[in-house]
């Protein structure tokens, strides 16, 4: 019974991440849906360097917002359980 409840909670949290504000995490990182783990990591690193707030001193606010989106996308796509959605 407890195990079933925990499983439901985990699946619910995964679904919430997948539906997070209708974001397309693949599009955010600029990759295809069939991207490998290596391609996901490479795209994240490239985008993270490009949009890191320290690299964009003239537009830190927008860079920080973009950096958060990129980090969230990588957080979901790098986890195979969350990526299943």
C-alpha positions as a Markdown table, in Angstrom:
| # | Residue | x | y | z |
|---|---|---|---|---|
| 1 | Unk | 0.0 | 0.0 | 0.0 |
| 2 | Unk | 2.7 | 2.5 | 1.0 |
| 3 | Unk | 4.8 | 1.5 | -2.0 |
| 4 | Unk | 1.9 | 2.1 | -4.3 |
| 5 | Unk | 1.3 | 5.5 | -2.8 |
| 6 | Unk | 5.0 | 6.4 | -3.2 |
| 7 | Unk | 4.9 | 5.2 | -6.9 |
| 8 | Unk | 1.9 | 7.4 | -7.5 |
| 9 | Unk | 3.6 | 10.4 | -6.0 |
| 10 | Unk | 6.7 | 9.9 | -8.1 |
| 11 | Unk | 4.7 | 9.5 | -11.3 |
| 12 | Unk | 2.7 | 12.6 | -10.5 |
| 13 | Unk | 5.9 | 14.7 | -10.0 |
| 14 | Unk | 7.3 | 13.4 | -13.3 |
| 15 | Unk | 4.1 | 14.3 | -15.1 |
| 16 | Unk | 4.2 | 17.8 | -13.6 |
| 17 | Unk | 7.7 | 18.3 | -14.8 |
| 18 | Unk | 6.8 | 17.1 | -18.3 |
| 19 | Unk | 3.9 | 19.5 | -18.5 |
| 20 | Unk | 5.8 | 22.4 | -16.9 |
| 21 | Unk | 4.2 | 25.4 | -18.5 |
| 22 | Unk | 4.0 | 23.6 | -21.9 |
| 23 | Unk | 7.7 | 24.0 | -22.5 |
| 24 | Unk | 9.4 | 22.0 | -25.1 |
| 25 | Unk | 12.7 | 21.2 | -23.5 |
| 26 | Unk | 14.1 | 19.8 | -26.7 |
| 27 | Unk | 13.4 | 23.0 | -28.5 |
| 28 | Unk | 15.0 | 25.0 | -25.7 |
| 29 | Unk | 18.3 | 23.1 | -26.1 |
| 30 | Unk | 17.9 | 23.0 | -29.9 |
| 31 | Unk | 18.1 | 19.3 | -30.2 |
| 32 | Unk | 16.0 | 16.5 | -31.8 |
| 33 | Unk | 13.7 | 14.3 | -29.8 |
| 34 | Unk | 15.9 | 11.3 | -30.5 |
| 35 | Unk | 19.1 | 13.0 | -29.2 |
| 36 | Unk | 21.5 | 10.8 | -27.2 |
| 37 | Unk | 22.7 | 11.6 | -23.7 |
| 38 | Unk | 25.9 | 12.9 | -25.1 |
| 39 | Unk | 24.1 | 15.2 | -27.6 |
| 40 | Unk | 21.9 | 16.5 | -24.8 |
| 41 | Unk | 24.9 | 17.3 | -22.6 |
| 42 | Unk | 26.8 | 18.9 | -25.4 |
| 43 | Unk | 23.9 | 21.1 | -26.3 |
| 44 | Unk | 23.4 | 22.1 | -22.7 |
| 45 | Unk | 27.0 | 23.1 | -22.2 |
| 46 | Unk | 27.0 | 25.1 | -25.4 |
| 47 | Unk | 23.8 | 27.0 | -24.5 |
| 48 | Unk | 24.9 | 27.4 | -20.8 |
| 49 | Unk | 28.1 | 29.1 | -21.9 |
| 50 | Unk | 26.3 | 31.3 | -24.4 |
| 51 | Unk | 23.6 | 32.5 | -21.9 |
| 52 | Unk | 25.5 | 32.5 | -18.6 |
| 53 | Unk | 24.9 | 35.8 | -16.8 |
| 54 | Unk | 28.6 | 36.4 | -16.3 |
| 55 | Unk | 29.1 | 36.2 | -20.1 |
| 56 | Unk | 26.3 | 38.7 | -20.7 |
| 57 | Unk | 27.1 | 41.7 | -18.5 |
| 58 | Unk | 25.0 | 44.1 | -20.6 |
| 59 | Unk | 21.8 | 42.0 | -20.3 |
| 60 | Unk | 22.2 | 40.0 | -17.1 |
| 61 | Unk | 18.5 | 39.7 | -16.3 |
| 62 | Unk | 17.5 | 38.2 | -19.7 |
| 63 | Unk | 20.6 | 36.0 | -19.6 |
| 64 | Unk | 19.7 | 34.7 | -16.1 |
| 65 | Unk | 16.2 | 33.9 | -17.3 |
| 66 | Unk | 17.5 | 32.0 | -20.3 |
| 67 | Unk | 20.1 | 30.2 | -18.2 |
| 68 | Unk | 17.4 | 29.0 | -15.8 |
| 69 | Unk | 15.3 | 27.6 | -18.7 |
| 70 | Unk | 18.3 | 25.9 | -20.1 |
| 71 | Unk | 19.2 | 24.4 | -16.8 |
| 72 | Unk | 15.6 | 23.2 | -16.2 |
| 73 | Unk | 15.6 | 21.6 | -19.7 |
| 74 | Unk | 18.8 | 19.8 | -19.0 |
| 75 | Unk | 17.6 | 18.7 | -15.6 |
| 76 | Unk | 14.6 | 17.0 | -17.2 |
| 77 | Unk | 16.3 | 15.6 | -20.3 |
| 78 | Unk | 19.3 | 14.2 | -18.5 |
| 79 | Unk | 17.0 | 12.1 | -16.2 |
| 80 | Unk | 15.7 | 9.1 | -18.2 |
| 81 | Unk | 12.6 | 8.8 | -15.9 |
| 82 | Unk | 11.6 | 12.4 | -16.4 |
| 83 | Unk | 12.4 | 12.3 | -20.1 |
| 84 | Unk | 9.9 | 9.5 | -20.8 |
| 85 | Unk | 6.9 | 11.9 | -21.1 |
